[in-house]
Amino acid sequence: MRHGVGSIFSFCVLAPSRAGNRTRRQRVTGATQALAMARASTMARASTLALAVMAAPAMATAATTEGSSTGLALQEARTHEAVVEDLKSTDPAVRVTALRALAAGGYPESLGPMATLLTDPLDEIQFETLDTVLGFFLVERPPTKRRVAGLFEVREASGVAEAAYNAGPFVLLPRPVPPALVAGLAGAMRDQNPDIRIEATYTLGVVARPPLDPVAADVLQGGLRDSVKEMRVAAARVLGGLRVASAGDALVAAINDPAPEVKQAAMRALGDIRERRAVRALIDQFNYYRTGAQAEAALDGLARIGDPTTAALFREQLASRHARHRRWAFEGLARAGGLDEAVAVKARFDQEKDRQAKLAAAFALHHAGDAAGLRAMVDALGDKALEAQAMAYLAELGAGIVAPLGGYLSDADPKVRERAAMVLGLVGGAEALAQLEKARTDPSREVARAVERAIARAQLLRGRPN
């Protein structure tokens, strides 16, 4: 949306934009004398409303028998409704105050109402709403931005949503995702400001879960044709991350994008959605480049698809001098069912020197039926450099890994216990829940918290609220 905040401010702030090397001017107009008054009024209102929002659910619960308590609860409930109504105000100060009050309350039920501000006329409010939404889902909330007179933020190139997306699902709090939130993010992804489009796209990738709403899926595919390269990259990545199977044709077309980063993201995404129709195109890309980032992206995409017709290519790449090629080859053979007998795979596992490729060999070894593969993947859970790769493998193995992985909830290494709990929460299911329930009383505070979040996530998956 366009910048401008009515009669509140009288100066402008320059902030660099992530989309290219532009400088984005944030305009604010009005009388300087109103600045201090706006700040005092807004912050006081935010504090008062935040207390009301935080108190309302507790008061409503307590007021079950006594008339006076019921009256107070209804009064507080009306206050909460009034805060939600303030989100529609024509005064930006009132809107942002209501947003902060709902954020301070911390109740996930507020996500639906506050989603209306994702398409606010003011960029500043849109950005703050995006950060607020992320704050409901992240274990560590986004850092507070510097504010102009305590009201609107002065943002540098943010990247909070992209960083959260890169961190993966294991760092997220289990929350239901109201349809209004997905719709609001889809609207923000069509904004005139490319920074908002990009931030909204990665935020959708963080909070949404497959299957994605068809309207949001169409908007994401439209992002592949955006004039801004970073938006096309974001759209391709999130289409893959949310497993939007209908995007196959659009992603194949994006392989011909002039920007190498977009081509690479599209090839990875085709692997994420396991688009078998793209196998020929990805093989052609690999054969053309053979080495470098483009070849690696093609091989990564092929490995994720795991089509049996690619087994010969992966066997050839097991002898590559490039460690990444060997990694994708191990993964591709595991998924394509093109493995030799376990003895042969074990020999390659023992010979591999690169740590990431060796972990991929452990993934393949598990597929070949050797218990040493699981042990190697679990050992990697305690290694900061390898934990994300190991957790992704274990989560992919799904329900079949629950029973053996549950045994590691009593491992001597608290990091292993913590990561094992996180994986079990993402896999979900009754058996995973039973394993996690037994670990509630872990002596490590960090592990106990991870177990609680994992239980909540598994329960959410079972209920599959939208």
KOLVOLO-93303 format. One record per residue (C-alpha): chain; residue in one letter; x, y negated, z negated; residue number from 1. Coordinates in steps of 0.05 Angstrom, whole numbers, padded with zeros to 5 digits, always signed. Each point is the difference from the previous one (the first is absolute). Layout:
N
A|a|X|Y|Z|NUM;
...
***
This chain:
466
A|m|+00000|+00000|+00000|1;
A|r|+00020|-00073|+00004|2;
A|h|+00034|-00035|-00057|3;
A|g|-00030|-00057|-00041|4;
A|v|-00030|-00005|-00068|5;
A|g|-00050|-00057|+00003|6;
A|s|+00014|-00057|-00048|7;
A|i|+00046|+00036|-00049|8;
A|f|+00070|-00013|+00026|9;
A|s|+00038|-00056|+00035|10;
A|f|+00065|+00031|+00024|11;
A|c|+00024|+00058|+00042|12;
A|v|+00045|+00060|-00015|13;
A|l|+00045|+00035|+00050|14;
A|a|+00007|+00075|-00004|15;
A|p|+00035|+00047|+00049|16;
A|s|-00043|+00049|+00036|17;
A|r|+00016|+00074|+00008|18;
A|a|-00027|+00003|+00072|19;
A|g|+00060|-00024|+00038|20;
A|n|+00045|-00058|-00020|21;
A|r|-00056|-00051|-00005|22;
A|t|-00013|-00047|-00058|23;
A|r|-00072|+00000|-00023|24;
A|r|-00026|-00066|-00026|25;
A|q|-00049|+00005|-00057|26;
A|r|-00041|-00064|-00001|27;
A|v|-00034|-00027|-00060|28;
A|t|-00039|-00066|+00000|29;
A|g|-00034|-00047|-00049|30;
A|a|+00018|-00047|-00056|31;
A|t|+00063|+00011|-00040|32;
A|q|-00035|-00025|-00063|33;
A|a|-00047|+00060|+00002|34;
A|l|+00058|+00049|-00006|35;
A|a|+00006|+00003|-00076|36;
A|m|-00075|+00000|-00009|37;
A|a|-00009|+00057|+00049|38;
A|r|+00053|+00041|-00035|39;
A|a|-00027|-00010|-00070|40;
A|s|-00072|+00012|+00021|41;
A|t|+00016|+00062|+00041|42;
A|m|+00045|+00034|-00051|43;
A|a|-00049|-00013|-00057|44;
A|r|-00057|+00028|+00041|45;
A|a|+00042|+00061|+00019|46;
A|s|+00017|+00015|-00072|47;
A|t|-00072|-00006|-00023|48;
A|l|-00028|+00042|+00057|49;
A|a|+00054|+00052|-00007|50;
A|l|-00018|+00011|-00073|51;
A|a|-00073|+00006|+00019|52;
A|v|+00015|+00050|+00056|53;
A|m|+00044|+00042|-00045|54;
A|a|-00051|-00001|-00056|55;
A|a|-00062|+00016|+00041|56;
A|p|+00008|+00075|+00009|57;
A|a|+00019|+00011|-00073|58;
A|m|-00058|-00042|-00025|59;
A|a|-00049|+00035|+00046|60;
A|t|+00023|+00068|-00026|61;
A|a|-00005|-00020|-00073|62;
A|a|-00069|-00032|+00006|63;
A|t|-00043|+00062|+00001|64;
A|t|-00043|-00005|-00062|65;
A|e|-00002|-00070|-00030|66;
A|g|-00040|-00055|+00035|67;
A|s|+00052|-00053|-00015|68;
A|s|+00056|+00042|+00029|69;
A|t|-00042|+00014|+00062|70;
A|g|-00013|-00074|+00009|71;
A|l|+00074|-00016|-00004|72;
A|a|+00017|+00056|+00049|73;
A|l|-00050|-00027|+00050|74;
A|q|+00028|-00070|-00008|75;
A|e|+00070|+00026|+00013|76;
A|a|-00024|+00041|+00059|77;
A|r|-00033|-00061|+00029|78;
A|t|+00067|-00037|-00009|79;
A|h|+00034|+00054|+00041|80;
A|e|-00052|-00006|+00054|81;
A|a|+00011|-00075|+00000|82;
A|v|+00074|+00011|+00010|83;
A|v|-00015|+00044|+00060|84;
A|e|-00047|-00053|+00026|85;
A|d|+00056|-00052|-00006|86;
A|l|+00038|+00039|+00053|87;
A|k|-00050|-00029|+00050|88;
A|s|+00010|-00072|-00023|89;
A|t|+00018|-00054|+00051|90;
A|d|+00052|-00026|-00049|91;
A|p|+00066|+00037|+00009|92;
A|a|+00020|-00014|-00072|93;
A|v|-00063|+00036|-00024|94;
A|r|+00013|+00059|+00046|95;
A|v|+00072|+00010|-00021|96;
A|t|-00020|-00008|-00074|97;
A|a|-00052|+00055|+00008|98;
A|l|+00051|+00044|+00035|99;
A|r|+00050|-00007|-00057|100;
A|a|-00054|+00012|-00051|101;
A|l|-00019|+00066|+00033|102;
A|a|+00073|+00018|+00006|103;
A|a|+00012|-00014|-00074|104;
A|g|-00060|+00044|-00017|105;
A|g|+00036|+00057|+00035|106;
A|y|-00062|+00041|+00018|107;
A|p|+00003|+00037|+00067|108;
A|e|-00074|-00015|+00010|109;
A|s|+00021|-00072|+00016|110;
A|l|+00036|+00022|+00063|111;
A|g|-00064|+00000|+00042|112;
A|p|-00023|-00070|-00018|113;
A|m|+00070|-00032|+00006|114;
A|a|+00009|+00031|+00069|115;
A|t|-00041|-00058|+00027|116;
A|l|+00060|-00045|-00011|117;
A|l|+00043|+00042|+00047|118;
A|t|-00031|-00041|+00056|119;
A|d|-00001|-00066|-00038|120;
A|p|+00009|-00064|+00042|121;
A|l|+00065|-00014|-00038|122;
A|d|+00063|+00039|+00011|123;
A|e|+00022|-00012|-00071|124;
A|i|-00061|+00034|-00029|125;
A|q|+00005|+00057|+00050|126;
A|f|+00072|+00013|-00020|127;
A|e|-00016|-00001|-00074|128;
A|t|-00059|+00047|+00011|129;
A|l|+00045|+00049|+00037|130;
A|d|+00050|-00002|-00057|131;
A|t|-00057|+00008|-00051|132;
A|v|-00027|+00061|+00037|133;
A|l|+00069|+00032|+00001|134;
A|g|+00006|-00014|-00075|135;
A|f|-00059|+00045|-00013|136;
A|f|+00035|+00059|+00035|137;
A|l|+00074|-00008|-00017|138;
A|v|+00030|+00027|-00064|139;
A|e|+00043|-00063|+00000|140;
A|r|-00039|-00061|+00020|141;
A|p|+00028|-00047|+00054|142;
A|p|+00045|-00055|-00028|143;
A|t|-00035|-00066|-00015|144;
A|k|+00011|-00053|+00053|145;
A|r|+00016|-00072|-00017|146;
A|r|-00064|-00041|+00000|147;
A|v|-00014|-00071|+00022|148;
A|a|-00029|-00035|-00062|149;
A|g|-00017|+00069|-00027|150;
A|l|-00053|+00010|+00054|151;
A|f|+00026|+00024|+00067|152;
A|e|+00062|+00040|+00014|153;
A|v|+00062|-00022|+00038|154;
A|r|+00017|+00064|+00036|155;
A|e|+00064|+00020|+00032|156;
A|a|-00003|+00057|+00051|157;
A|s|-00035|+00049|-00046|158;
A|g|+00009|+00071|+00021|159;
A|v|-00033|+00024|-00064|160;
A|a|-00050|+00043|+00038|161;
A|e|+00053|+00028|+00047|162;
A|a|+00045|+00017|-00059|163;
A|a|-00059|+00035|-00034|164;
A|y|-00015|+00038|+00063|165;
A|n|+00072|+00021|+00007|166;
A|a|+00000|+00026|-00072|167;
A|g|-00054|+00051|+00017|168;
A|p|-00061|+00026|-00036|169;
A|f|+00036|+00025|-00062|170;
A|v|+00008|-00071|-00029|171;
A|l|-00075|-00016|+00005|172;
A|l|-00053|+00000|-00054|173;
A|p|-00060|+00044|+00016|174;
A|r|-00057|-00047|+00018|175;
A|p|-00065|+00008|+00038|176;
A|v|+00000|-00041|+00064|177;
A|p|-00066|-00036|+00012|178;
A|p|-00022|-00006|+00073|179;
A|a|-00003|-00076|-00008|180;
A|l|+00075|+00000|-00014|181;
A|v|+00016|+00038|+00064|182;
A|a|-00047|-00046|+00039|183;
A|g|+00032|-00062|-00030|184;
A|l|+00070|+00024|+00018|185;
A|a|-00023|+00016|+00071|186;
A|g|-00025|-00072|+00005|187;
A|a|+00066|-00027|-00026|188;
A|m|+00037|+00041|+00052|189;
A|r|-00034|-00043|+00053|190;
A|d|+00022|-00066|-00032|191;
A|q|+00032|-00056|+00040|192;
A|n|+00061|+00001|-00046|193;
A|p|+00046|+00058|+00020|194;
A|d|+00029|+00004|-00071|195;
A|i|-00069|+00013|-00027|196;
A|r|-00014|+00052|+00054|197;
A|i|+00065|+00036|-00017|198;
A|e|-00011|-00003|-00075|199;
A|a|-00072|+00024|+00006|200;
A|t|+00022|+00058|+00045|201;
A|y|+00051|+00026|-00050|202;
A|t|-00049|-00012|-00057|203;
A|l|-00051|+00044|+00036|204;
A|g|+00054|+00052|+00007|205;
A|v|+00012|-00002|-00074|206;
A|v|-00071|+00003|-00027|207;
A|a|-00040|+00038|+00052|208;
A|r|-00004|+00076|+00008|209;
A|p|-00017|+00044|+00060|210;
A|p|-00048|+00004|+00033|211;
A|l|+00001|-00074|+00015|212;
A|d|-00063|-00039|+00015|213;
A|p|-00010|-00002|+00076|214;
A|v|-00004|-00076|+00003|215;
A|a|+00065|-00008|-00038|216;
A|a|+00032|+00054|+00044|217;
A|d|-00020|-00039|+00062|218;
A|v|+00030|-00065|-00029|219;
A|l|+00064|+00037|-00015|220;
A|q|+00005|+00026|+00071|221;
A|g|-00012|-00071|+00025|222;
A|g|+00061|-00019|-00041|223;
A|l|+00043|+00040|+00048|224;
A|r|-00014|-00054|+00052|225;
A|d|+00015|-00059|-00046|226;
A|s|+00046|-00054|+00026|227;
A|v|+00044|+00005|-00062|228;
A|k|+00049|+00058|-00001|229;
A|e|-00003|+00009|-00075|230;
A|m|-00075|+00008|+00002|231;
A|r|+00006|+00054|+00054|232;
A|v|+00050|+00037|-00043|233;
A|a|-00045|-00005|-00061|234;
A|a|-00061|+00024|+00039|235;
A|a|+00038|+00061|+00028|236;
A|r|+00028|+00018|-00068|237;
A|v|-00067|-00005|-00036|238;
A|l|-00037|+00038|+00055|239;
A|g|+00047|+00057|-00013|240;
A|g|-00001|-00007|-00075|241;
A|l|-00076|+00002|-00003|242;
A|r|-00002|+00058|+00050|243;
A|v|-00045|-00036|+00050|244;
A|a|-00006|+00057|+00050|245;
A|s|-00041|-00042|+00049|246;
A|a|+00061|-00045|+00012|247;
A|g|+00038|+00052|+00041|248;
A|d|-00009|-00034|+00068|249;
A|a|+00016|-00069|-00027|250;
A|l|+00063|+00025|-00035|251;
A|v|+00024|+00036|+00063|252;
A|a|-00009|-00065|+00038|253;
A|a|+00040|-00036|-00054|254;
A|i|+00061|+00044|+00016|255;
A|n|+00008|-00047|+00060|256;
A|d|+00000|-00062|-00044|257;
A|p|+00058|-00047|+00017|258;
A|a|+00022|-00004|-00073|259;
A|p|+00042|+00060|-00023|260;
A|e|-00028|-00006|-00071|261;
A|v|-00071|+00009|+00026|262;
A|k|+00020|+00060|+00043|263;
A|q|+00032|+00033|-00060|264;
A|a|-00060|-00013|-00045|265;
A|a|-00047|+00027|+00053|266;
A|m|+00040|+00064|+00008|267;
A|r|+00002|+00012|-00075|268;
A|a|-00075|-00014|-00004|269;
A|l|-00015|+00051|+00055|270;
A|g|+00035|+00050|-00044|271;
A|d|-00039|-00021|-00061|272;
A|i|-00066|+00012|+00035|273;
A|r|+00028|+00063|+00032|274;
A|e|-00021|-00021|+00069|275;
A|r|+00019|+00062|+00042|276;
A|r|-00017|-00036|+00064|277;
A|a|+00060|-00045|-00012|278;
A|v|+00050|+00057|-00002|279;
A|r|+00021|-00007|+00073|280;
A|a|+00008|-00075|-00006|281;
A|l|+00043|+00007|-00063|282;
A|i|+00044|+00054|+00032|283;
A|d|+00010|-00047|+00059|284;
A|q|+00020|-00056|-00047|285;
A|f|+00050|+00044|-00036|286;
A|n|+00030|+00027|+00064|287;
A|y|+00008|-00070|+00028|288;
A|y|+00035|-00030|-00061|289;
A|r|+00032|+00062|-00031|290;
A|t|+00032|-00041|-00057|291;
A|g|-00016|-00062|-00039|292;
A|a|-00062|-00027|-00034|293;
A|q|-00047|+00014|+00058|294;
A|a|+00022|+00073|+00006|295;
A|e|-00006|+00009|-00075|296;
A|a|-00070|-00029|-00001|297;
A|a|-00021|+00047|+00056|298;
A|l|+00030|+00060|-00036|299;
A|d|-00033|-00022|-00066|300;
A|g|-00068|-00005|+00035|301;
A|l|+00009|+00069|+00031|302;
A|a|+00021|+00030|-00067|303;
A|r|-00063|-00028|-00034|304;
A|i|-00044|+00029|+00055|305;
A|g|+00033|+00068|-00006|306;
A|d|-00025|+00027|+00067|307;
A|p|+00026|+00071|+00014|308;
A|t|+00022|-00021|+00070|309;
A|t|+00055|-00044|-00032|310;
A|a|+00033|+00056|-00039|311;
A|a|+00055|+00009|+00053|312;
A|l|+00017|-00074|-00002|313;
A|f|+00006|+00002|-00076|314;
A|r|+00044|+00062|+00001|315;
A|e|+00046|-00036|+00047|316;
A|q|+00003|-00061|-00047|317;
A|l|+00020|+00042|-00060|318;
A|a|+00070|-00003|+00029|319;
A|s|-00002|-00075|+00012|320;
A|r|+00057|-00043|-00027|321;
A|h|-00053|-00050|-00022|322;
A|a|-00026|+00015|-00071|323;
A|r|-00067|-00032|+00014|324;
A|h|-00010|+00045|+00060|325;
A|r|+00014|+00061|-00043|326;
A|r|-00049|-00025|-00053|327;
A|w|-00057|-00008|+00050|328;
A|a|+00018|+00068|+00031|329;
A|f|-00007|+00035|-00067|330;
A|e|-00067|-00035|-00013|331;
A|g|-00026|+00013|+00070|332;
A|l|+00017|+00074|-00003|333;
A|a|-00033|+00006|-00068|334;
A|r|-00065|-00030|+00026|335;
A|a|+00002|+00033|+00068|336;
A|g|+00011|+00070|-00029|337;
A|g|+00063|+00007|+00042|338;
A|l|+00045|+00023|-00056|339;
A|d|+00046|+00060|+00003|340;
A|e|-00001|+00049|-00057|341;
A|a|+00014|-00028|-00070|342;
A|v|+00071|+00027|+00000|343;
A|a|+00019|-00042|+00061|344;
A|v|-00034|-00062|-00028|345;
A|k|+00037|+00010|-00066|346;
A|a|+00066|+00002|+00036|347;
A|r|-00015|-00067|+00033|348;
A|f|-00023|-00029|-00067|349;
A|d|+00066|+00021|-00032|350;
A|q|+00041|-00030|+00057|351;
A|e|-00035|-00067|+00003|352;
A|k|+00041|-00058|-00029|353;
A|d|-00046|-00060|+00009|354;
A|r|-00045|-00007|-00061|355;
A|q|-00064|-00021|+00036|356;
A|a|+00009|+00054|+00054|357;
A|k|+00014|+00051|-00055|358;
A|l|-00065|-00018|-00035|359;
A|a|-00036|+00008|+00066|360;
A|a|+00033|+00068|+00006|361;
A|a|-00028|+00016|-00070|362;
A|f|-00069|-00018|+00027|363;
A|a|+00011|+00048|+00058|364;
A|l|+00027|+00053|-00047|365;
A|h|-00064|-00003|-00041|366;
A|h|-00040|+00010|+00064|367;
A|a|+00043|+00060|+00015|368;
A|g|-00021|+00031|-00066|369;
A|d|+00064|-00011|-00042|370;
A|a|-00013|-00025|-00071|371;
A|a|+00067|-00037|+00002|372;
A|g|-00033|-00053|+00044|373;
A|l|-00049|-00020|-00055|374;
A|r|+00054|-00003|-00052|375;
A|a|+00042|-00046|+00044|376;
A|m|-00059|-00046|+00013|377;
A|v|-00017|-00004|-00074|378;
A|d|+00073|-00014|-00018|379;
A|a|-00003|-00059|+00048|380;
A|l|-00056|-00030|-00042|381;
A|g|+00052|-00023|-00050|382;
A|d|+00042|-00033|+00054|383;
A|k|-00017|-00073|+00014|384;
A|a|+00026|+00004|+00071|385;
A|l|-00040|+00062|+00018|386;
A|e|-00062|-00002|-00044|387;
A|a|-00046|-00033|+00051|388;
A|q|+00018|+00051|+00054|389;
A|a|-00009|+00058|-00048|390;
A|m|-00067|-00025|-00026|391;
A|a|-00025|-00009|+00071|392;
A|y|+00018|+00072|+00017|393;
A|l|-00032|+00028|-00063|394;
A|a|-00064|-00041|+00010|395;
A|e|-00004|+00025|+00072|396;
A|l|+00005|+00072|-00023|397;
A|g|-00066|-00013|-00036|398;
A|a|-00040|+00050|-00041|399;
A|g|+00048|+00057|+00012|400;
A|i|+00053|-00035|-00041|401;
A|v|-00043|-00017|-00060|402;
A|a|+00013|+00062|-00042|403;
A|p|+00076|+00002|+00006|404;
A|l|+00007|-00075|-00005|405;
A|g|-00043|-00001|-00062|406;
A|g|+00053|+00041|-00034|407;
A|y|+00049|-00058|+00007|408;
A|l|-00044|-00044|-00044|409;
A|s|+00041|+00030|-00057|410;
A|d|+00068|-00011|+00034|411;
A|a|+00056|-00027|-00044|412;
A|d|+00008|-00061|+00045|413;
A|p|-00055|-00052|-00014|414;
A|k|+00008|-00029|+00070|415;
A|v|-00016|+00068|+00030|416;
A|r|-00062|+00006|-00045|417;
A|e|-00023|-00070|+00018|418;
A|r|+00008|+00010|+00075|419;
A|a|-00032|+00069|-00002|420;
A|a|-00060|-00031|-00035|421;
A|m|-00005|-00054|+00053|422;
A|v|+00001|+00051|+00056|423;
A|l|-00053|+00043|-00034|424;
A|g|-00045|-00060|-00008|425;
A|l|+00005|-00015|+00074|426;
A|v|-00013|+00072|+00020|427;
A|g|-00060|+00004|-00047|428;
A|g|-00048|+00058|-00010|429;
A|a|-00024|+00039|-00060|430;
A|e|+00065|+00038|-00009|431;
A|a|+00042|-00063|+00001|432;
A|l|-00046|-00032|-00051|433;
A|a|+00007|+00060|-00046|434;
A|q|+00076|-00004|+00005|435;
A|l|+00000|-00074|-00014|436;
A|e|-00046|+00005|-00060|437;
A|k|+00051|+00045|-00034|438;
A|a|+00053|-00055|+00009|439;
A|r|-00040|-00057|-00032|440;
A|t|+00042|+00002|-00064|441;
A|d|+00068|-00004|+00034|442;
A|p|+00050|-00030|-00050|443;
A|s|+00024|-00050|+00052|444;
A|r|-00042|-00063|+00003|445;
A|e|+00014|-00009|+00075|446;
A|v|-00019|+00072|+00015|447;
A|a|-00063|-00004|-00041|448;
A|r|-00021|-00062|+00038|449;
A|a|+00015|+00033|+00066|450;
A|v|-00042|+00060|-00021|451;
A|e|-00059|-00045|-00019|452;
A|r|+00002|-00036|+00067|453;
A|a|+00007|+00066|+00037|454;
A|i|-00061|+00028|-00035|455;
A|a|-00040|-00062|+00017|456;
A|r|+00023|+00005|+00073|457;
A|a|-00018|+00073|+00005|458;
A|q|-00068|-00014|-00029|459;
A|l|-00010|-00057|+00049|460;
A|l|+00019|+00046|+00058|461;
A|r|-00049|+00052|-00024|462;
A|g|-00056|-00051|-00004|463;
A|r|+00024|-00034|+00064|464;
A|p|-00036|-00066|-00014|465;
A|n|+00005|-00047|+00060|466;
***
